[in-house]
């Protein structure tokens, strides 16, 4: 299966029977990111976390009215 990275537009071939290919076929909203882009984002995110300037904003679970 030919896939295109959403960040760098690099075209790659992946195995048709892989889990990534199955997810892309069955759920079109999922997008593909090449390993270089994935690693770069992971490294930069980890560097921001270590610097202390990274805040993860999560929504609070709503309390019951009861």
Backbone as a printed PyTorch tensor [residue, N CA C, xyz], in Angstrom:
tensor([[[  0.8520,  -1.1680,   0.0000],
         [  0.0000,   0.0000,   0.0000],
         [  0.9010,   1.2340,   0.0000]],

        [[  0.5920,   2.1690,  -0.8460],
         [  1.3500,   3.4290,  -0.9010],
         [  0.6700,   4.4430,  -0.0030]],

        [[  1.4740,   5.0820,   0.8320],
         [  0.9560,   6.0890,   1.7550],
         [  1.8160,   7.3330,   1.6600]],

        [[  1.2290,   8.4580,   2.0610],
         [  1.9240,   9.7350,   2.0000],
         [  1.9090,  10.3760,   3.3780]],

        [[  3.0670,  10.8280,   3.8320],
         [  3.1840,  11.4820,   5.1350],
         [  2.4480,  12.8230,   5.0800]],

        [[  1.6890,  13.1200,   6.1390],
         [  0.9150,  14.3520,   6.1580],
         [  1.7710,  15.5820,   6.4290]],

        [[  2.9760,  15.3890,   6.9520],
         [  3.8330,  16.5230,   7.2800],
         [  4.8110,  16.8360,   6.1560]],

        [[  5.5700,  15.8330,   5.7160],
         [  6.6320,  16.1040,   4.7450],
         [  6.2770,  15.6680,   3.3260]],

        [[  5.1200,  15.0740,   3.1010],
         [  4.6370,  14.6250,   1.7840],
         [  5.5310,  13.5690,   1.1500]],

        [[  6.2370,  12.8010,   1.9640],
         [  7.0680,  11.7040,   1.4610],
         [  6.1830,  10.4820,   1.2260]],

        [[  6.3230,   9.8590,   0.0630],
         [  5.5300,   8.6900,  -0.2820],
         [  6.3280,   7.4390,   0.0720]],

        [[  5.6710,   6.5110,   0.7930],
         [  6.3050,   5.2660,   1.2060],
         [  5.3910,   4.1030,   0.8900]],

        [[  5.9720,   2.9190,   0.8620],
         [  5.2130,   1.6850,   0.7020],
         [  5.1920,   0.9520,   2.0320]],

        [[  3.9950,   0.5380,   2.4530],
         [  3.8780,  -0.2770,   3.6570],
         [  3.1860,  -1.5770,   3.2890]],

        [[  3.3480,  -2.5630,   4.1400],
         [  2.7600,  -3.8800,   3.9050],
         [  1.2370,  -3.7850,   3.9640]],

        [[  0.5600,  -4.4170,   3.0260],
         [ -0.9030,  -4.3820,   2.9750],
         [ -1.5450,  -5.0580,   4.1750]],

        [[ -0.8420,  -5.9950,   4.8030],
         [ -1.3980,  -6.7450,   5.9130],
         [ -1.0370,  -6.1530,   7.2690]],

        [[ -0.3450,  -5.0270,   7.3150],
         [  0.0660,  -4.4440,   8.5900],
         [ -1.1190,  -3.7610,   9.2740]],

        [[ -0.9590,  -3.5220,  10.5860],
         [ -2.0210,  -2.8600,  11.3400],
         [ -2.2170,  -1.4170,  10.8860]],

        [[ -1.1460,  -0.7550,  10.5060],
         [ -1.2560,   0.6310,  10.0310],
         [ -2.0900,   0.6900,   8.7620]],

        [[ -1.8400,  -0.2350,   7.8410],
         [ -2.6010,  -0.2660,   6.5910],
         [ -4.0760,  -0.5610,   6.8570]],

        [[ -4.3350,  -1.4760,   7.7930],
         [ -5.7200,  -1.8030,   8.1210],
         [ -6.4340,  -0.5900,   8.7110]],

        [[ -5.7660,   0.1430,   9.6020],
         [ -6.3860,   1.3340,  10.1940],
         [ -6.6720,   2.3930,   9.1380]],

        [[ -5.7420,   2.5680,   8.2040],
         [ -5.9440,   3.5780,   7.1620],
         [ -7.0840,   3.1900,   6.2220]],

        [[ -7.2400,   1.9090,   5.9460],
         [ -8.3220,   1.4660,   5.0720],
         [ -9.6750,   1.5700,   5.7480]],

        [[ -9.7550,   1.1510,   7.0080],
         [-11.0460,   1.0650,   7.6800],
         [-11.5040,   2.3780,   8.3060]],

        [[-10.5650,   3.2480,   8.6360],
         [-10.9130,   4.5290,   9.2450],
         [-10.2170,   5.6440,   8.4650]],

        [[-10.8780,   6.2090,   7.4900],
         [-10.2270,   7.1950,   6.6290],
         [ -9.7720,   8.4580,   7.3490]],

        [[-10.2700,   8.7190,   8.5470],
         [ -9.8540,   9.9230,   9.2550],
         [ -8.4370,   9.7740,   9.8080]],

        [[ -7.9600,   8.5500,   9.9740],
         [ -6.5940,   8.3370,  10.4390],
         [ -5.6220,   8.7620,   9.3440]],

        [[ -4.5170,   9.3580,   9.7440],
         [ -3.5290,   9.8160,   8.7850],
         [ -2.2040,   9.1180,   9.0440]],

        [[ -1.3340,   9.1190,   8.0510],
         [ -0.0440,   8.4480,   8.1390],
         [  1.0570,   9.4840,   8.3520]],

        [[  1.9890,   9.1510,   9.2430],
         [  3.1550,   9.9900,   9.4790],
         [  4.3810,   9.0880,   9.3950]],

        [[  5.3790,   9.5020,   8.5990],
         [  6.5810,   8.6920,   8.4300],
         [  7.3650,   8.6270,   9.7340]],

        [[  8.2740,   7.6840,   9.8420],
         [  9.0190,   7.4770,  11.0840],
         [  9.9240,   8.6620,  11.4020]],

        [[ 10.4840,   9.3220,  10.3830],
         [ 11.3520,  10.4710,  10.6340],
         [ 10.5660,  11.6100,  11.2790]],

        [[  9.3910,  11.9030,  10.7610],
         [  8.5620,  12.9750,  11.3300],
         [  8.0740,  12.5840,  12.7230]],

        [[  7.6710,  11.3370,  12.8930],
         [  7.2050,  10.8670,  14.1890],
         [  8.3100,  10.9840,  15.2360]],

        [[  9.5260,  10.5740,  14.8900],
         [ 10.6550,  10.6540,  15.8170],
         [ 11.0140,  12.1000,  16.1320]],

        [[ 10.9620,  12.9660,  15.1260],
         [ 11.2900,  14.3720,  15.3430],
         [ 10.2900,  15.0230,  16.2990]],

        [[  9.0130,  14.7640,  16.1310],
         [  7.9920,  15.3190,  17.0090],
         [  8.1430,  14.7620,  18.4200]],

        [[  8.4160,  13.4560,  18.5360],
         [  8.6090,  12.8460,  19.8470],
         [  9.7900,  13.4760,  20.5780]],

        [[ 10.9150,  13.6670,  19.8800],
         [ 12.1060,  14.2350,  20.5040],
         [ 11.8790,  15.6780,  20.9500]],

        [[ 11.2230,  16.4710,  20.1100],
         [ 10.9690,  17.8690,  20.4730],
         [  9.9730,  17.9750,  21.6220]],

        [[  8.9840,  17.1090,  21.6630],
         [  8.0180,  17.1170,  22.7560],
         [  8.6970,  16.7280,  24.0630]],

        [[  9.5330,  15.7000,  24.0260],
         [ 10.2470,  15.2870,  25.2350],
         [ 11.1850,  16.3840,  25.7170]],

        [[ 11.8170,  17.1130,  24.8030],
         [ 12.6940,  18.2180,  25.1930],
         [ 11.8910,  19.3320,  25.8660]],

        [[ 10.6770,  19.6250,  25.3700],
         [  9.8310,  20.6450,  25.9960],
         [  9.3560,  20.2000,  27.3720]],

        [[  9.0380,  18.9220,  27.5200],
         [  8.6110,  18.4070,  28.8230],
         [  9.7430,  18.5450,  29.8350]],

        [[ 10.9540,  18.1980,  29.4290],
         [ 12.1040,  18.2830,  30.3310],
         [ 12.4610,  19.7210,  30.6870]],

        [[ 12.1660,  20.6680,  29.8040],
         [ 12.4970,  22.0620,  30.0840],
         [ 11.5460,  22.6840,  31.1040]],

        [[ 10.3920,  22.0780,  31.3150],
         [  9.4250,  22.6070,  32.2700],
         [  8.4490,  23.5930,  31.6680]],

        [[  8.5340,  23.8820,  30.3900],
         [  7.6430,  24.8410,  29.7340],
         [  6.4700,  24.1630,  29.0330]],

        [[  6.2070,  22.9250,  29.3640],
         [  5.1640,  22.1590,  28.6940],
         [  4.0380,  21.8890,  29.6760]],

        [[  2.8330,  22.2780,  29.3200],
         [  1.6670,  21.9800,  30.1360],
         [  0.6910,  21.1940,  29.3000]],

        [[  0.2300,  20.0960,  29.8450],
         [ -0.7520,  19.2700,  29.1710],
         [ -2.1240,  19.6430,  29.7090]],

        [[ -2.9450,  20.2480,  28.8710],
         [ -4.2730,  20.6760,  29.2790],
         [ -5.2590,  19.5560,  28.9940]],

        [[ -5.8690,  19.0830,  30.0470],
         [ -6.8870,  18.0470,  29.9180],
         [ -8.1870,  18.5950,  30.4750]],

        [[ -9.2770,  18.1700,  29.8910],
         [-10.5580,  18.6360,  30.3890],
         [-10.8910,  17.8670,  31.6600]],

        [[-11.5610,  18.5580,  32.5630],
         [-11.9660,  17.9260,  33.8060],
         [-13.1910,  17.0650,  33.5610]],

        [[-13.2570,  15.9440,  34.2350],
         [-14.4870,  15.1520,  34.1170],
         [-15.6350,  15.8910,  34.8050]],

        [[-16.7470,  15.9360,  34.1500],
         [-17.8780,  16.6610,  34.7100],
         [-18.4810,  15.8730,  35.8680]],

        [[-18.8450,  16.5870,  36.9150],
         [-19.4510,  15.9570,  38.0940],
         [-20.9370,  15.7750,  37.8520]],

        [[-21.4480,  14.7560,  38.4900],
         [-22.8890,  14.5060,  38.3830],
         [-23.6510,  15.5880,  39.1150]],

        [[-24.8260,  15.9010,  38.6470],
         [-25.7060,  16.8800,  39.2640],
         [-26.3580,  16.3180,  40.5120]],

        [[-26.3150,  15.0180,  40.7030],
         [-27.0280,  14.3740,  41.7970],
         [-26.3400,  14.6060,  43.0500]]])
